[in-house]
């Protein structure tokens, strides 16, 4: 290929490079886009909707991508296309496995390279491996009669070259190459990791992107490909339309880089909420108790490095305090879980977690009736139920809420933690595998952290974070008529008291009694109880009931559907902020 010099002085090559966009749905600070643009005369951004991402979860068969996240993803891809068009480029959209779609495009465009952001978890890495093998079967030709992608070049003879897959790192705030240790030697405790990177590593500045990412393919070349491709509908992806956005939600989340940048500006510069973040971050009601950037981070609509740069700029120009630092502290948590997924591999998906704990015959429950009570917000503990109702209605839950419902499912109900992790995988708009499973192993006591029994007392959490029951009343309107002192424990009311407060649960779906007792007291138990774990739980549950599909660890975490791999739509989890 003949080298040429672009308008910005960067040396570029003729030909075509494909930028395969995954969880980096943005035009700013995007190394995959920039490297593809530098590598060829024409850079062709591509997004693949992989049908396997819309199948079912590995162990328990929940929808892998729920309606709320699917809608957010579609909005993000649509916004990405618009922003690329604004800088002289465009976005090819296809539905199909990347290892099938991209080699076909590479052959049609005679593209010599596919540049993409590399991932760290099993399903995504399998796709990369399969794609690499598929590209090795594509033979490039020596085109004659004009640059490939413009006009109609005459195909020349095969020249023996194969397209290569060029994977870059872009998932974290700290670059993997800048860590003071290899990812395989990552400290087992977050604090040790944080102190090491803060003292020995630097966050790279966001990349400066060119004013134009063009030229793009000619109209004739696009036509030969069958068009740039329309975005699929939810129905095309096998997903029912979600209900209209619930007005009770903390934000009307909309996918895309445009909305992400607006939210960043609102939180840091317009409202200056950042200077109180550490004080408000455990809230559960309202738009501004936390940054709410997690959904956009999970889809790559905004980069962690850009957030870091804006926080530092705010500290220089306005104020630096413990709250401004704490935003970066949470971003380091997010990095930690991502690097931990490299070190621990598939153990983050297994019952014993990274610690590979053996439970000596302990029967972790997969009772369907108990799990349904948890996921539908019918446990009889309003703080748990309000959080689960918010998740179902909006696809979002506060960080405090996530810790509470995780602890309750595992510690009080004695359920297999992977059921909760896969339910979050299905519903969260900010799902990403590393953060989600990192948080669940951490909460279940099977993660790297040496502290096993991390218990969140429902009475203590209620009195600390929702003392007047405002959050409960917001999401469980049938309890709103109660005085604050009873909203968290309505089962303690006598029939005459319920009548006095005009509270009639007999005709509602809300339970009169909790489904299990609390591990350390404070709740009333219901039913006879099946095997709920250790005898220290003091009973628990409504019998064995039905069970979800077998959750044996004897299998590796294989992708669902035909072929191997695939999950570019699954994103978000702990370092949720």
N, C-alpha and C positions, 0 to 999 in steps of 0.2 A: 504494500500500500504506500502511496505517496504521501509524505507528511506535508501539512500546510499549517499556516499560522492563522488563528482566529483573531477576531477584532480585539479581544482582550489580551492578545499577546501570548496566549497559551498555544503550544504546539498541538495540533490535532491531526487525525488520520482521515483518509477517505474511507468510504464503506459505511456499514451500519452496525451499531451496538444496541442491544436490547437492555433496558433497565427494568428488571422484574421487581415491581413494588409489592411489598408484603405488609408488614406492620410498620411501615414508614410512609404513611399516606400524607405527604406534605411536600411542598416545593422548597421550603427553607431548610438549611442545615441537613441536606440529604446527599450523603456521599455516593450512594448508588447512582442517583441521577447525575451527579457531577462527574463521576468517573466514566459513565457511559458517554456523556457529552464530550468529554475530553478524548475518548478512545476512538471516535469515529466522526465522519462528516455528518452523520445523522444519528441521533439518539432516539430510540423508540421506547417510551414508557409503556409497560404492560401490567394489567392487573388480572389475575385469574380467580374467579369464584369457583373454588374446589368443592364439588358436591359432597365430598367426604366430611367437610367441615359442617355440613348441615344434616349429618346422619345422627347417630346416637353415641352416648358416652360409653366408655370401655367396660366398666364393671356393672353398672346398674341400668343402662339403657335409657337414660333421660335424653331429651333433644340436646344435641351438642351445642347448638347456637339457638337461643330463644328469640322470640319475635322482637323484643326491645333492642337486643344487640344487633340483630340482623338489620333492623331499620337504621340504627346508628351507623353501621358499616356502609349501607347503601348511600346514606347521606354523605359519608366521608369520601367515598369513591366519586360521587357526583361532584362534590366540591373540589376534589383533586383535579378532575378533568377540567373544570372551569378555570382553575388557577394555572394549570399548565397551558391551556389555550391562551391565557393572558400574557404568557411569556414566549409565545411563538412555537409551542409544542402541542401535544395532545396526548390522549391516553387510549391505547387499545384495550378493550375489555372483552374477555372471553369467559365462558363457563366450561370448566373441565379441569382435569388434573394438570398441574403445571408441567409434569414430566411428559405429558402428551402435547399440550398446547404450545409450549415454548420451542421444542425442537422443530415442530411444523412451521412456526413463524421464522425460526432461524434459517430453515431451508428455503422458505419462500423469499426471504429478504437477503439471503446470502450473508447473514449477520455473523461476524467472527467471534463475538463474545456476548454472554449474558451476565450482566452485573446485578448482584442482589445483596441485600442485607442478610448475613448468616444468622441462623437461630441456634438454640442450645438444647431444646427438648426433643424427645424421641421422634414424635410424629413429623415434626418440621424437618428434622435432620434427615429422616428417611426420604422425604421428598427431594431434598438437595442431592442425596446420594443417587436416587433414581434418575433425577434430571441429568446429573453428570454423565451417567452411563448412557442415557438416551442421546445426549448431545454428541457423544463419541461415535454414534452411528450415522451422524449427518456429515455428508461430504460437501464442502463448499466448492463453488465454481469460480473460474476467473472470468468475470463479466466483461463484455466489450460494448462500446457504443454509448458510454455515459455512466455517471455515478449510480451505483445501486440505490434504489429507492426513489430516484428522480427519472421521470420519463419511462421508457421501456428498454433497458439495456439488453443486448443480446447475450444469452448465456454462453459462456465459453466452456472449455474443457475442465473437468474436475482437476483441481490442483493438489489434492491430497490433504488439505487443511481441514481441521474439525473445529467447530465452535467450542470455546472453552467456557467454563463457569467460573466467574470471578466473585468470590464472596468477601464482603467487607464487614467490619464491625460497626454497628450503630445503635445498639440496644440500650446503652447505659449512659449515665452522666460521666463516670470515669471510664476511659478506654481500657479494654482488657490488656493492651500492650503496656499500659502505664501503671499497672498494679505493682506493688513492691514484692510480689510473690507470684508464682504460677497459680492459675485458677485451681489446679488440682491440689495445691497446698493451702487453700483458703482456710483461715481460722474458723474453728467450729463455733465461736461465739461472736455475735455481731459487734459488740463493743471493741473487741480486739481488731476486727476488720476496720471499723470506723476510724479508730485512732491511727492505724497504720496508713490508711489512704490519706487521711487529713494531714499527716505529718510528712509523708514521703511521696505523695502523688499530686499532680495538678490536673484540674479539669481543662480540657482543651476548649478553646473558644469555638463558637458555632462557625461552620464553614460559610464563607462568602460565596453566594451563588451568582452566576452571571445574570445580567439583565435580560438576556434572551437565551432560551434553551433550544432555539431553532437552529437550522431549519428542520421541519418535520417531513414526513413522506409526502410525495406529490399526490394529488387527487387520484391520478391514474394508478399509482402504486397502492393506495388505500383500497381502491375499487377491486384490484386484483386479489387483495386479501379478503374480500367480502365485506369491506367496511370496517370502521373502527369498533363497531359493536355497541349495542344498547345495553344499559344496565338491566339485569334481570329484575323481575318483580319478586315480592316475597312469595307469591304463589309459585313462581318458577323455581324457587329454592325449596319448595315443599313446606312453607311456613304460613300459618294463618296470620292475617293482619292483626297486629296488636290493637287493643282498644285505644281510643284517643288518649293523649297524655293526661295523666291524672293531675288535676290542679293542686292536689295536696303535696305533690312531689317538691323536692328542694329546689329543683331547676327544671326548666323545659329543655333538657339536654338535646342538642342537635349536633350531629356528626360533622366533621370537617375541620380543616385548618383555619378557615375563616372564623368559625365560632370559637375555636381554641384560642386564637390570638386575641379575640375580643374578650374572652373570659380572663385571660392573663392580664390584659390591660385593666379590666374592671377591678380585679382583686388587688393588684399591686398599686396601680397608679390612680385610678379613678376614686376608689373607696378606701384605699390604703389599709385594707383588712389585714394585710401581711404583718403589720406591726403589733397585732394582737393575736396572731395565729396560735401561739402556744397556750394562751388562756382559753381560746374558744374551740380548739380543735376536737374536743370530746363532745361537742354538741350533737344534737340529732334533729333539730328543727331549724329551718331557715336556709337561705342560699349561701350565706357568707361565713358560717362557722368554720369552714375549711376551704381550701382552694378549689375543690371540685374539678381539678384538672385530670384526675385519674382516667376517666374514659377516653379523653383525647390522647393522653400519654400511651395508653394501652394500644391504641390503633396507630400510633405514630403520627397523629395529626399535629403534634407539637413535640419538639425535642427536649429532653431533659437538660441538654447543654444551653438551650435558649432560656429556659426557666432559670438556670443557674446564673447566666449572664445578667438577666433582668433583676434578680435578687441582689446581686453585687452592685448593680447600678443604683438600685433603690437605696442600698446601704450607703453608697457614696453621696448620693444627692439628697436623701431625706433623713433616714435614721437607721442605725444598726443596733439591734437588740437581740434578746434571747429568742424572740418570736421569729424574726427574719432568719436567724440561724436555723431554727427548727424546721423550716421548710426544706432547707438543704439536708438536714438530718434525716428527714423522711425519704428524700430522694436517694440518700445513701442506703437506706433500708431496701429500697427498690433494687438498687444495684446489687446489694448483697444476695438477695434471693435469686437474681439472674445468674450471678457467678456460682452460687451454691448449686444451681441446676447442672452446671458443668461438672462440678466436683462429685456430686451425689448420683447423677444419672437417674435411671428409672426408679431408684429406691424412694424418691419423693412421691411416687404414685402407689407404693406398696403399704400394706397395713402396718408393718413394723417400722416404716419410714427409714430415713437415713441412718438411724441408730440400729436398724434391723432387730428391733426388740422382739423377743419371744414371750408370748402371753401365757404359757404353761396351761393350755387348755381353756383359758378364759373364752367364753362365747360372746363375742361382740355381736349385739343384736342387729338384724336387718329386718326387724318387724315392720311390715308395710303399714299397718294401722298407726303405729307410733310415729313412723316417719312422716306419714301424711298429715298427722296432727301438727308436727313441727313445721313442715313446709307450707301448710295452708294457714298457719297462725291460729291453731285451735288447741294449744297445749294447756290452756287455763292459767298461764303466767303472762299477764298482759304485756310486760316489757319485751318478752320474747316474741309474742304474737304480733305486736305492733311492728317490730322490725321485719318480721317475715312477710307481713302484709305490704309493707313499703317495698320490699324487694320484688314481690310478685307484681305489684301495680306499676312500678317504675323501672325496675332493673338496677336500682341503686340502693345502697345501705351505708350508713355512717361507719367509720372505722370502729368506733366504740360498740356499735350494734353488732358488727361482725364478730368481735371477740366474745360478746355476751352469748349470741346464739350458737357459736361454735362450742363454747364451754358447756352450755346447757345440753346440746345434743350428745356430746361425748361423755361428760362427767355425770350429768344427772340422768340422762336417758340411757346411757350405756350403749349407744349406737356406734356402728362402724363409721369412723370419721370420713371415710371416702365417699359415703353417701352424701354428706354435707358438702364435701369438696366438689363432687360432680354436679350437685344441684346449683351451687354457686357458678360452676363452669357454664351451666345451661342458661342461667338467668342474668348474671351480671353484665352490664354494658361495659364495665372496665376490666373484664376478665383477661388475664394472661396466665399461661400455665405456671411459670416460675413463681410469680407472686402469690397466686391462689394456693397452689399446693405447698409452697413454702410456709404460708400462713397457717394452713390447716395442720401440717405436721408439727409446727411450732405450738399451736393451740392444743393439739391432741397429746402433746408430750412425747412424740416420737421423732422430733426433729433433732438437729445437731445440738441444740441448746441443752445443757445438762439438767435443767429443771423440768422434771416430768409432770408433776401434778399442778398445772397452772389452772386454778379454779376461780371462776367469777361468780360470786354469791349474788343471786338475783335480788334479795332484799337490799344488800349493800349497794349494788349498781343502781337500783331504782332510787334509793334515797340520795345518792350522790349526783346522778346525772339526769334524773327526771323527778325531782322531789315533789312537785305538785301534780304529777301525772299529766302534764300538758301534751307530751308526745303520745302517750297512750290514748288520751281522748281524741287526738288528731287522727289516729289511724284505726281506733276501735270506737266508733261513735256510740255504740250501745252502752259504753261505760262512761260517757261524757257527763251524764246526769249525776254521777256519784261525786261526793266531796273528795278532794284530793287525797285524803288519808286512806280512802278505800279503793282508789282506782287500780292500784297494783295488786291488791289481794281481795277481789270481790267475793271469792268463795268463803271469806270469813264473815260475811254478812249473814244474819239470820233471815228466814223468810219474811218476818215482819219488817226488818230493816230494808230488805229489797223492795217490799211494797211501799214503804214510806218514801223511798227515793224514786218511786215509779220505775223501778228496774225489773223488767220481766225477761229473764234469760230463757224461760221455758220455750218461748216461741222463736228464739233466735238460734243462730248457729254457734254462738259462743258457749263453751262448756261451763256447766255449773261447778265442776270440780276439776282440778289439775289431773293430767293423765299419769303423772309420776310424782312421787315425793322428791323434794330436793335432797341432794346428797348430804348436806350438813344442816338439814332442818329448815323450817320456815315455810313449808308448803304442805298441803294435804295430799295424800296419795289416792289414786283411783284404781279400782280393779284389783285382781289377784296378783297380776304380774307374772310374766314369763321370766326367762333367764335374762337379766339385764346387766350382767357383769358381776363384780365382786359383791359379796354379801354385805359389805359396808354401806351399800346404797339403801339398805333398809326396805327392800321390796321393789315395786316399780312396774307399772305398765298394765296393759289390758290383755295379757295372754300373748301367746306366740304369734297369732294372726298369720297373714300371708307373708311371703318373703320375696324380695326382689331377686333378680337373676343372680346366679352363683358369682361370688366375688373372690375366687381363689387367686392366690398370688403365684400359682404354678405357671401361669402364662406370663409372658412379657407383655408390656402395654402396647398391643398391636393396634393399628388404626382400623376403624370400621370401614365397611364398604369394600369394593373391589380394589385390588392393587394394594400398594403400601403408602402409608404416610398421609400427610396433608392436614394442615390446620393453620390457615392464615387468617381465619376469622375469629379465632378464639383468643380473646385478650382480657386483662385487668386484675385485682387482688390486694395483699397487705401493703405495704408501703402505699396504701390508698390514702390519699390526703386531699 
